[in-house]
Amino acid sequence: MSTLALKGPQWVTFRQHRRALWWSLALAVCALAVMVASRMWSDGAVDALRTAGCTVNGSDRSCFQAQRNYADDQWFARNLVRYAAAAMLVLPILLGAFVAGPMLAREMESGTYKLAWTQSVSPARWLAAKIAVPAALTLTVVPVLSLVFYWSWSTGPADDYPTFWYEPTVFVSYGVVPVAHALLGLALGTAVGILVRRTIVAMGIAAVVIGVALAVLSRLRDGLWPVRTLTGAGLSAEGRAWPLDRGMLTASGERILWQDCFTAQSDDVGRCMTGRGGVTGFLDIHPASHYWPLQLVETGICVAVAVLATLAAFRVLRSRHP
């Protein structure tokens, strides 16, 4: 991060928290290294199998060890991707807790904010500077992490141990949602820090609030865009479609979900649904083409909530320190 363009309160904010900011960059570099390593490890496994003259599903007994090594390497590479995705999932929580606690609440608790306000820096400008530095870091680093994750995930470990675009950790790790989630965490952390003004308490509350917000988004995600319903017999989610509800339709169009017949007394779910009037099967899916609509709708929700939280923080600050 170049400090040449930072002036006034932004420069002060950077100087105050430079150690944490540099550590954040170092962790981001480590995350990038893990994702690159996943891709390289996977490619190395493919090359080793090819060099041995073997294939994944070959029956040649002399290829047993090469096939086993390939499977182990691909499993390891896929786990690296999963760890990177999990880190992307908790990133907004860590960011929000840092902004709420060490960056804002600690200054409000200790009273050091008064020094800045006595140097011709208004409360609003002070808060804007506090937000601007982590926001700039977020808008610079998170898109890079997202792009490298996509490169590693989509072209790295083979499909022997696949992870799909709709999985909770993968969906929030590439595209525009990672940036939206990070900004949401930043905004909610800002609001909590201004409201609570006690460092440890603010960090805990911010982590809980952001965690709940992300959990709610994950729970509602499949309803953010209209699903596609398939009907007929022997239905399955082809390709990389996201399978949702399945069951049978009655002659009147009423749905009978498979969960309704999944009981200890019913060994044959299909027979149970037919007995309840089911005449044809149905399957709700989000095809892979719904990825971007789902991403954009969720991003819009995050940005809207982030704007409201930021405005609330400025309003509270103004009411307490006119």
C-alpha positions as CSV (number, residue, x, y, z in Angstrom):
1,M,0.0,0.0,0.0
2,S,1.4,3.3,-1.0
3,T,1.2,6.0,1.7
4,L,2.2,8.9,-0.7
5,A,-1.5,9.7,-1.6
6,L,-2.6,9.7,2.0
7,K,-3.0,13.1,3.6
8,G,-4.5,14.6,6.7
9,P,-6.7,12.3,8.8
10,Q,-6.3,9.4,6.4
11,W,-2.5,9.6,7.0
12,V,-3.1,9.6,10.7
13,T,-5.4,6.6,10.5
14,F,-2.8,4.7,8.5
15,R,0.0,5.6,10.9
16,Q,-2.1,4.5,13.9
17,H,-3.0,1.1,12.4
18,R,-0.2,0.5,10.0
19,R,0.9,-2.7,11.8
20,A,-2.5,-4.3,11.5
21,L,-2.9,-3.1,7.9
22,W,0.5,-4.5,6.9
23,W,-0.4,-7.8,8.7
24,S,-3.6,-7.9,6.7
25,L,-1.7,-7.5,3.5
26,A,0.7,-10.3,4.6
27,L,-2.2,-12.6,5.3
28,A,-3.7,-11.8,1.9
29,V,-0.4,-12.7,0.2
30,C,-0.4,-16.0,2.2
31,A,-3.9,-16.7,1.0
32,L,-2.9,-16.0,-2.6
33,A,0.1,-18.4,-2.2
34,V,-2.2,-21.1,-0.9
35,M,-4.5,-20.7,-3.9
36,V,-1.7,-20.7,-6.4
37,A,-0.2,-23.8,-4.6
38,S,-3.5,-25.6,-5.0
39,R,-3.5,-25.0,-8.8
40,M,0.2,-26.0,-9.1
41,W,-0.3,-29.1,-6.9
42,S,-3.2,-30.2,-9.0
43,D,-1.3,-29.7,-12.3
44,G,1.7,-31.6,-10.9
45,A,-0.6,-34.5,-10.1
46,V,-1.9,-34.6,-13.6
47,D,1.6,-34.4,-15.1
48,A,2.8,-37.2,-12.8
49,L,0.0,-39.5,-13.8
50,R,0.5,-38.8,-17.5
51,T,4.3,-39.3,-17.2
52,A,3.6,-42.7,-15.6
53,G,1.6,-43.6,-18.7
54,C,-1.6,-44.2,-16.6
55,T,-5.1,-42.9,-16.5
56,V,-7.4,-42.2,-13.6
57,N,-9.8,-45.1,-14.3
58,G,-7.3,-47.5,-15.9
59,S,-7.3,-51.1,-14.8
60,D,-3.6,-51.7,-15.2
61,R,-2.3,-53.0,-11.9
62,S,1.1,-51.4,-12.4
63,C,-0.7,-48.0,-12.3
64,F,-2.2,-48.6,-8.8
65,Q,0.4,-46.5,-6.9
66,A,0.4,-43.7,-9.5
67,Q,-3.4,-43.6,-9.4
68,R,-3.4,-43.5,-5.6
69,N,-0.8,-40.7,-5.6
70,Y,-2.9,-38.8,-8.1
71,A,-6.0,-39.2,-5.9
72,D,-4.2,-38.2,-2.8
73,D,-2.7,-35.1,-4.5
74,Q,-6.0,-34.0,-5.9
75,W,-7.7,-34.5,-2.5
76,F,-5.0,-32.3,-0.9
77,A,-5.3,-29.6,-3.6
78,R,-9.1,-29.6,-3.3
79,N,-8.8,-29.2,0.5
80,L,-6.5,-26.2,0.0
81,V,-9.3,-24.6,-2.1
82,R,-11.8,-25.4,0.6
83,Y,-9.6,-23.7,3.3
84,A,-9.2,-20.6,1.1
85,A,-13.0,-20.5,0.6
86,A,-13.6,-20.8,4.4
87,A,-11.1,-17.9,4.9
88,M,-13.1,-15.8,2.4
89,L,-16.3,-16.6,4.3
90,V,-15.0,-15.2,7.6
91,L,-13.1,-12.2,6.1
92,P,-16.1,-9.8,6.5
93,I,-16.4,-10.8,10.2
94,L,-12.7,-10.2,10.9
95,L,-12.8,-6.9,9.0
96,G,-15.9,-5.7,10.8
97,A,-14.6,-6.7,14.2
98,F,-11.3,-4.8,13.6
99,V,-13.1,-1.6,12.5
100,A,-15.6,-1.8,15.4
101,G,-13.0,-2.4,18.1
102,P,-9.4,-1.3,17.6
103,M,-10.2,1.3,14.9
104,L,-13.3,3.1,16.4
105,A,-14.4,1.9,19.8
106,R,-11.0,2.1,21.3
107,E,-10.6,5.8,20.3
108,M,-14.1,6.6,21.6
109,E,-13.4,4.7,24.8
110,S,-10.0,6.3,25.5
111,G,-11.0,9.8,24.2
112,T,-8.1,10.1,21.8
113,Y,-10.6,11.2,19.1
114,K,-10.8,14.6,20.8
115,L,-7.2,15.4,19.7
116,A,-8.1,15.0,16.0
117,W,-11.3,17.1,16.5
118,T,-9.3,20.0,18.0
119,Q,-7.1,20.1,14.9
120,S,-9.8,21.4,12.5
121,V,-11.0,17.9,11.7
122,S,-14.8,17.6,12.0
123,P,-16.3,14.4,13.5
124,A,-17.7,13.5,10.1
125,R,-14.4,13.9,8.4
126,W,-12.7,11.9,11.1
127,L,-15.1,9.0,10.7
128,A,-14.8,9.2,6.9
129,A,-11.1,8.9,7.2
130,K,-11.4,5.9,9.5
131,I,-13.6,4.2,7.0
132,A,-11.7,5.2,3.9
133,V,-8.4,3.4,4.7
134,P,-9.9,-0.1,5.3
135,A,-12.3,0.5,2.5
136,A,-9.5,1.3,0.1
137,L,-7.6,-1.8,1.3
138,T,-10.8,-3.9,0.8
139,L,-11.5,-2.7,-2.7
140,T,-7.9,-3.3,-3.7
141,V,-7.2,-6.7,-2.1
142,V,-10.5,-8.6,-2.1
143,P,-11.1,-8.5,-5.9
144,V,-7.6,-9.9,-6.4
145,L,-8.3,-12.7,-3.9
146,S,-11.6,-13.4,-5.7
147,L,-10.0,-13.6,-9.1
148,V,-7.1,-15.9,-8.0
149,F,-9.6,-18.1,-6.1
150,Y,-11.7,-18.5,-9.3
151,W,-8.6,-19.3,-11.3
152,S,-7.5,-21.9,-8.7
153,W,-11.0,-23.4,-8.2
154,S,-12.2,-23.5,-11.8
155,T,-9.1,-24.9,-13.5
156,G,-7.2,-26.5,-10.6
157,P,-8.1,-29.7,-8.8
158,A,-9.8,-32.2,-11.1
159,D,-13.4,-33.2,-10.9
160,D,-12.6,-36.3,-8.9
161,Y,-13.3,-34.2,-5.7
162,P,-15.5,-31.4,-7.1
163,T,-16.8,-28.3,-5.2
164,F,-19.7,-26.6,-6.9
165,W,-20.5,-22.9,-7.5
166,Y,-23.5,-23.0,-5.2
167,E,-21.8,-24.3,-2.1
168,P,-21.9,-21.6,0.6
169,T,-18.2,-21.2,0.9
170,V,-17.5,-21.2,-2.9
171,F,-20.4,-18.8,-3.8
172,V,-19.0,-16.1,-1.5
173,S,-15.4,-16.5,-2.7
174,Y,-15.5,-15.3,-6.3
175,G,-17.5,-12.9,-8.3
176,V,-18.8,-9.6,-6.9
177,V,-20.2,-11.0,-3.6
178,P,-16.9,-11.2,-1.8
179,V,-16.4,-7.4,-2.2
180,A,-20.0,-6.8,-1.2
181,H,-19.7,-8.9,1.9
182,A,-16.5,-7.2,2.9
183,L,-18.1,-3.8,2.5
184,L,-21.1,-5.0,4.5
185,G,-18.8,-6.1,7.3
186,L,-17.0,-2.8,7.2
187,A,-20.2,-0.8,7.4
188,L,-21.8,-2.9,10.2
189,G,-18.5,-2.8,12.1
190,T,-18.5,1.0,11.8
191,A,-22.0,1.3,13.1
192,V,-21.3,-1.0,16.0
193,G,-18.1,0.8,16.9
194,I,-19.8,4.2,17.0
195,L,-22.8,2.9,19.0
196,V,-21.0,0.7,21.6
197,R,-17.7,2.6,22.2
198,R,-16.2,-0.2,24.2
199,T,-13.4,-2.1,22.4
200,I,-13.9,-5.7,23.4
201,V,-17.7,-5.5,23.6
202,A,-17.8,-3.8,20.2
203,M,-15.7,-6.5,18.6
204,G,-17.9,-9.2,20.0
205,I,-21.1,-7.5,19.0
206,A,-19.8,-6.7,15.5
207,A,-18.7,-10.3,14.9
208,V,-22.1,-11.6,16.0
209,V,-24.1,-9.1,13.9
210,I,-22.0,-9.7,10.8
211,G,-22.1,-13.4,11.3
212,V,-25.9,-13.4,11.6
213,A,-26.2,-11.1,8.5
214,L,-24.1,-13.5,6.4
215,A,-26.0,-16.5,7.8
216,V,-29.4,-14.9,6.8
217,L,-28.0,-14.1,3.3
218,S,-26.9,-17.7,2.9
219,R,-30.3,-19.0,4.1
220,L,-32.2,-16.8,1.7
221,R,-29.9,-17.1,-1.3
222,D,-31.8,-19.7,-3.2
223,G,-34.9,-17.5,-3.2
224,L,-33.2,-14.4,-4.6
225,W,-33.9,-15.4,-8.2
226,P,-36.8,-17.5,-9.6
227,V,-36.0,-21.2,-9.8
228,R,-36.5,-23.3,-12.8
229,T,-38.8,-26.3,-12.3
230,L,-38.3,-29.6,-14.2
231,T,-41.0,-32.1,-14.5
232,G,-41.1,-35.8,-15.5
233,A,-39.6,-39.1,-14.4
234,G,-36.0,-39.8,-13.3
235,L,-35.1,-36.1,-12.9
236,S,-31.6,-35.1,-11.9
237,A,-29.7,-31.8,-11.8
238,E,-27.6,-31.9,-15.0
239,G,-24.3,-30.3,-15.3
240,R,-23.6,-27.8,-12.5
241,A,-27.2,-27.0,-11.6
242,W,-28.1,-26.3,-8.0
243,P,-30.7,-28.8,-7.0
244,L,-33.3,-27.5,-4.5
245,D,-36.8,-29.0,-3.8
246,R,-37.9,-32.3,-5.4
247,G,-41.0,-34.4,-5.1
248,M,-44.1,-35.1,-7.1
249,L,-47.0,-33.1,-8.4
250,T,-50.6,-34.1,-8.1
251,A,-53.2,-33.8,-10.9
252,S,-54.2,-30.4,-9.5
253,G,-50.6,-29.2,-9.4
254,E,-50.1,-29.5,-5.6
255,R,-46.6,-30.3,-4.5
256,I,-45.7,-33.3,-2.5
257,L,-42.1,-33.0,-1.2
258,W,-40.0,-36.1,-0.6
259,Q,-39.4,-34.9,2.9
260,D,-43.2,-35.4,3.6
261,C,-42.7,-39.2,3.0
262,F,-39.3,-39.6,4.5
263,T,-40.3,-41.4,7.7
264,A,-39.3,-44.5,9.5
265,Q,-42.6,-46.1,8.5
266,S,-42.1,-45.4,4.8
267,D,-39.3,-47.3,3.1
268,D,-40.5,-46.4,-0.4
269,V,-40.7,-42.7,-0.8
270,G,-41.9,-42.8,-4.4
271,R,-44.7,-45.2,-3.5
272,C,-45.7,-42.9,-0.6
273,M,-45.9,-39.8,-2.8
274,T,-47.9,-41.7,-5.4
275,G,-50.2,-42.9,-2.7
276,R,-50.8,-39.2,-1.7
277,G,-51.8,-38.4,-5.3
278,G,-48.5,-37.7,-7.0
279,V,-48.6,-38.3,-10.7
280,T,-45.3,-36.8,-12.0
281,G,-42.0,-35.8,-10.5
282,F,-40.7,-32.3,-10.2
283,L,-37.3,-30.8,-9.4
284,D,-36.5,-27.2,-8.7
285,I,-33.1,-26.0,-9.7
286,H,-30.9,-23.0,-10.3
287,P,-29.0,-23.7,-13.5
288,A,-25.4,-22.4,-13.7
289,S,-26.7,-19.5,-15.7
290,H,-28.4,-18.2,-12.6
291,Y,-25.0,-17.6,-10.9
292,W,-24.7,-14.0,-12.0
293,P,-28.3,-13.0,-11.2
294,L,-27.9,-14.4,-7.8
295,Q,-24.6,-12.7,-7.3
296,L,-25.9,-9.3,-8.4
297,V,-29.1,-9.5,-6.3
298,E,-27.1,-10.4,-3.2
299,T,-24.6,-7.7,-3.9
300,G,-27.4,-5.1,-4.2
301,I,-28.8,-6.2,-0.8
302,C,-25.4,-6.0,0.8
303,V,-24.6,-2.5,-0.7
304,A,-28.0,-1.2,0.4
305,V,-27.6,-2.4,4.0
306,A,-24.0,-1.1,4.0
307,V,-25.1,2.3,2.9
308,L,-27.9,2.4,5.6
309,A,-25.4,1.2,8.3
310,T,-22.9,3.9,7.3
311,L,-25.5,6.6,7.3
312,A,-26.7,5.5,10.7
313,A,-23.1,5.7,12.0
314,F,-22.7,9.2,10.8
315,R,-26.1,10.2,12.2
316,V,-25.3,8.8,15.6
317,L,-21.9,10.5,15.6
318,R,-23.5,13.8,14.7
319,S,-26.2,13.5,17.3
320,R,-23.7,12.8,20.1
321,H,-21.1,15.3,18.9
322,P,-22.9,18.1,17.1
